[in-house]
Amino acid sequence: MPPERREVIMDAYSEGTFVDVVDEGPSACHVHRDGECSAFQRLRDAGLRPTRQRLLLADLLFGQGHRHVTAEMLFAESAEANIQLSLATVYNTLNQFTQAGLLRRIGPDGSRSFFDTNTTVHPHFYLHGEDVLIDVPETLVLAQMPEPLPGHEISRLDIIIHVRRKSADT
């Protein structure tokens, strides 16, 4: 979407009015019949104030289906879309979205976090050497969950299957 078109949309958000935008690619704002943008409503439903930065990043994040991104990946996407934000703003927004339940943070190797737009419980493959996180396409069935420690409850389940490409000689 051209930067000037994005500006018109964002001005409409800030003024409390909404524009009807046809699909112009993955960063387009899709307006529902009730007059509210899906990114706008998603933020409001999560209890977040729909600021300009949050709306722009939500549109990039959620406008392309389920995905796994790092802050650096989203920062690069925003720069490519002519959205001027600092890397710190991207990190802060991803953390706010995670706290609000819009994203899940997954740290497959302890050095970097991915943010998953699919917040349901599901397993992942982490491709070592490629720094890629993908959903396991099959349903994974656990025969039995372990009992939590006394006085504790299970709050979340993360299953990350670490894989690497086979070497040529195997």
C-alpha positions as CSV (number, residue, x, y, z in Angstrom):
1,M,0.0,0.0,0.0
2,P,1.5,3.4,-0.9
3,P,2.5,5.5,2.1
4,E,0.1,8.2,1.3
5,R,-2.8,5.7,1.3
6,R,-1.7,4.4,4.6
7,E,-1.6,7.9,6.0
8,V,-5.3,8.5,4.9
9,I,-6.3,5.3,6.7
10,M,-4.4,6.1,9.8
11,D,-5.9,9.7,9.9
12,A,-9.3,8.1,9.7
13,Y,-8.5,5.9,12.6
14,S,-7.4,8.7,14.8
15,E,-10.4,10.8,14.0
16,G,-12.8,8.0,14.9
17,T,-14.0,7.5,11.4
18,F,-13.4,4.6,9.2
19,V,-12.6,4.2,5.5
20,D,-13.6,1.4,3.2
21,V,-10.4,0.0,1.7
22,V,-10.4,-2.8,-0.9
23,D,-7.8,-5.5,-0.6
24,E,-4.5,-4.0,-1.7
25,G,-2.1,-6.6,-0.5
26,P,-1.1,-8.1,2.8
27,S,-0.9,-4.8,4.7
28,A,-4.3,-3.5,3.5
29,C,-6.8,-2.6,6.2
30,H,-10.0,-4.7,5.8
31,V,-13.1,-2.9,6.9
32,H,-16.0,-5.0,8.2
33,R,-19.6,-4.2,7.3
34,D,-20.1,-2.8,10.8
35,G,-17.6,-0.1,9.9
36,E,-14.6,-1.2,12.0
37,C,-11.2,-2.4,10.8
38,S,-10.2,-5.9,12.0
39,A,-6.9,-4.6,13.4
40,F,-8.7,-1.8,15.2
41,Q,-11.3,-4.2,16.7
42,R,-8.7,-6.8,17.6
43,L,-6.8,-4.3,19.7
44,R,-9.9,-3.0,21.3
45,D,-11.1,-6.5,22.2
46,A,-7.7,-7.2,23.8
47,G,-8.0,-4.1,25.9
48,L,-5.3,-2.2,24.1
49,R,-5.6,1.4,22.9
50,P,-5.5,1.3,19.1
51,T,-2.6,3.7,18.6
52,R,-1.1,4.4,15.2
53,Q,1.9,2.2,15.8
54,R,-0.1,-0.7,17.2
55,L,-2.6,-0.5,14.3
56,L,0.2,-0.5,11.7
57,L,2.0,-3.4,13.3
58,A,-1.2,-5.4,13.9
59,D,-2.1,-5.0,10.3
60,L,1.3,-6.4,9.2
61,L,1.2,-9.2,11.8
62,F,-2.4,-10.4,11.4
63,G,-3.1,-9.6,7.8
64,Q,-1.2,-12.6,6.5
65,G,-2.7,-15.5,8.4
66,H,-0.8,-17.4,11.1
67,R,2.9,-16.8,11.2
68,H,6.0,-16.7,13.3
69,V,8.0,-13.5,13.4
70,T,10.9,-12.1,15.3
71,A,11.1,-8.4,16.2
72,E,13.8,-8.0,13.6
73,M,11.7,-9.6,10.9
74,L,8.7,-7.3,11.7
75,F,11.0,-4.3,11.8
76,A,12.3,-5.1,8.4
77,E,8.7,-5.6,7.1
78,S,7.6,-2.3,8.5
79,A,10.6,-0.5,6.9
80,E,9.8,-2.2,3.5
81,A,6.2,-1.0,3.8
82,N,7.5,2.6,4.5
83,I,6.4,2.5,8.1
84,Q,8.8,4.5,10.1
85,L,9.2,2.8,13.5
86,S,12.1,2.2,15.8
87,L,13.2,-1.4,16.6
88,A,12.4,-0.5,20.3
89,T,8.8,0.3,19.3
90,V,8.5,-3.0,17.5
91,Y,9.8,-4.9,20.6
92,N,7.5,-3.0,23.0
93,T,4.5,-3.5,20.8
94,L,5.2,-7.3,20.4
95,N,5.5,-7.5,24.2
96,Q,2.3,-5.6,24.7
97,F,0.5,-7.8,22.2
98,T,1.8,-10.9,24.0
99,Q,0.7,-9.7,27.4
100,A,-2.8,-9.0,25.9
101,G,-3.0,-12.5,24.6
102,L,-2.8,-11.6,20.9
103,L,0.6,-13.4,20.4
104,R,2.6,-16.3,22.0
105,R,6.3,-15.8,22.6
106,I,8.4,-18.9,21.8
107,G,12.1,-19.0,22.6
108,P,13.3,-22.2,20.9
109,D,17.0,-21.7,21.6
110,G,17.2,-19.1,24.4
111,S,18.8,-16.5,22.2
112,R,15.9,-15.2,20.2
113,S,12.2,-15.0,20.6
114,F,9.6,-15.7,17.9
115,F,6.1,-14.4,18.2
116,D,3.3,-16.7,17.0
117,T,0.0,-15.2,15.8
118,N,-1.6,-18.6,16.5
119,T,-2.1,-18.6,20.3
120,T,-3.6,-22.1,20.5
121,V,-1.6,-24.9,22.0
122,H,0.3,-26.5,19.1
123,P,3.8,-28.0,18.6
124,H,6.6,-26.5,16.5
125,F,9.6,-27.5,14.5
126,Y,12.7,-25.4,15.0
127,L,15.2,-25.6,12.1
128,H,18.7,-25.3,13.6
129,G,21.1,-23.4,11.3
130,E,18.2,-21.8,9.5
131,D,16.6,-20.0,12.5
132,V,13.1,-20.9,11.3
133,L,10.1,-21.9,13.4
134,I,7.2,-23.7,11.7
135,D,4.0,-25.4,12.9
136,V,4.0,-29.2,13.1
137,P,1.4,-30.1,10.4
138,E,0.2,-33.2,12.1
139,T,-1.8,-33.5,15.3
140,L,0.4,-34.4,18.1
141,V,-1.1,-36.6,20.8
142,L,0.3,-36.8,24.3
143,A,-0.5,-40.1,26.0
144,Q,-0.3,-38.5,29.5
145,M,0.5,-35.1,30.9
146,P,2.8,-35.0,33.9
147,E,1.4,-34.1,37.2
148,P,2.3,-30.5,38.2
149,L,4.4,-30.0,41.3
150,P,2.5,-29.8,44.6
151,G,0.8,-26.4,44.9
152,H,1.2,-25.6,41.2
153,E,-0.9,-25.9,38.0
154,I,0.1,-26.2,34.4
155,S,-0.3,-22.8,32.8
156,R,1.0,-23.5,29.3
157,L,2.5,-26.3,27.2
158,D,5.2,-25.6,24.6
159,I,6.5,-28.4,22.5
160,I,9.4,-27.5,20.2
161,I,11.0,-30.3,18.1
162,H,14.5,-29.2,17.2
163,V,15.6,-30.5,13.7
164,R,18.6,-30.0,11.4
165,R,19.2,-30.9,7.8
166,K,20.9,-34.2,7.3
167,S,24.5,-34.1,6.2
168,A,25.3,-35.2,2.7
169,D,27.2,-38.3,3.9
170,T,24.3,-39.9,5.9
